Amino acid sequence: SVLYFALDHMIGGYILLSGALVACVVPFVIRKYNCTTLPANVSVGAMFYTLAGLCYMTDGILAPNSMWFVAIPVVGVFTGGILAGVVWGCLAVIFELFLYFLELTNYNFPSHPLSVDTLKFMQAVANWGLILFMLWFAMAYETIKEEMFKEISFKNMQMEQQKKKIIQSITYAEKIQNSVLPRQSFLNRFFEESFVIYKPRDIVSGDFYWFSDVDNCVVVVCADCTGHGVPGGLMSMLGVSHLNEIVNHQKIIEPAEILESLRKKIKESLHQTGNRDEQKDGLDMSVCVFNPQSCQVKFAGANNAVFLVHNGQLEEFKPTRNPIGVHSKEVSFTQETISVEKWDQVFMFTDGYVDQFGGEKNRQFSKTGLKNKIMQYCNMPMNEQKTRLEADLSDWMKDHDQLDDITLIGIRV
């Protein structure tokens, strides 16, 4: 192009000069404003504008410079991304078709003073220039690919290190949470048999269980906090702390009063006032207070029911439909007194077991499914029941992910 315009073709020279000026200014814009999208497209536009002008001022589609339109989408991808390359590539094809149409209609392109030998020489220069450009592109592509691979590898290494630190931190939090939870051996002091199935979804759990004995009564709590993982774990620690205060220090052992007191403390701790835009964190919970002397169990639930197996029959005791925490339609918790006999069984659970998806039809295990399993195994020792229920859950899940924390407590009176 420089060879051609050195031979006094003023209009085309202006086209080349204006395009070159735009292409020279763009790098300074990129450096100053740290923005690549607009300047990159201006650069490709300058190249497109220059090539279009050169082709039009010479022989149209037969011009030595027309083959350089191949470079337009390549430069577009390098500077502006894939979308820019596609757009500029389409524009290059459209312009080439336009030049071809003009050639078919015998359009008279502007005359030029170049001889046939000079045009051939320019064609050869253009060919070699395009070959050199493609070689540069191949080298640049390999260099960029290698740099990108190194950068991605470095980022992956950083992410792995961060993940490792996070996992170590959460695992240590799990140890703290497990140290707060009571040992099952506590239940063995008061009941014939018992078991606890406890399966956090994300190392630390939003489910928790809690036991205490006050005034010859045994308080058993099964709770499900909002969320799982770290947020649920924080809520569970808050719940355990408040239960220790309510039951062990204030000596409140009526289930409904425990739930009412806990709701008040949770709302105070989380500064819940009932505003529409505030967090609605809270707990679902079942509380059973066993009195061995009177052979009675007092039950109150906040969205969590309990099952009683008595004389080969299963009965479900419904909870109050309110969470422990702020609620738009807050009602008082109610409790029931249940008469039990020796060898009766009480089951307390969170929704993780019954809501778990799986099976051949990818559906929830359901509360009915849990009832059927309990009745199927109710004549077995509690340890055997635990093993069977865990196996059934594992078979049900198969390749499905665990959706929620799972807690199931079984007690034989």
BELNORZI-V348511 format. One line per field, one symbol per residue. burial: I if it has 9 or more other C-alpha atoms within 8 Angstrom, else O. A space follows every 50 residues. Layout:
# BELNORZI-V348511
burial->???
This chain:
# BELNORZI-V348511
burial->OOOIIOOOIOOIIOIIOOIIOIIOOIIOIIOOOOIIOOIIIIIIOIIIII IIIIIIIIIIIOIIIIOIIIOIIIIIIOIIIOOIIIIIIOOIOOIIOOII OIIOOOOOIOOOOOOOOOIOOIIOOIOOOIOOOOOOOOOOOOOOOOOOOO OOOOOOOOOOOOOOOOOOOIIOIIOOIOOOIIOIOIIIOOIIIIIIIOOI IOIIIIIIIIIIOIOOIIIIIIIIIIOIIIIIIIIIIIIIOIIIIIIIOO OIIOIIIIIIIIIIIIIOOOOIOOOOOOOOOIIIIIIIIIIOOOIIIIII IIIIIIIIIIOOOIOOOOIIOIIIIIIOOOOOIOIOOOOIOOOIIIIIII IIIIIIIIIOOOOIIIOOIIIOIIIOIIOOOIOOIIOIIIOOIOOIIOOO OOIIIIIIIIIII
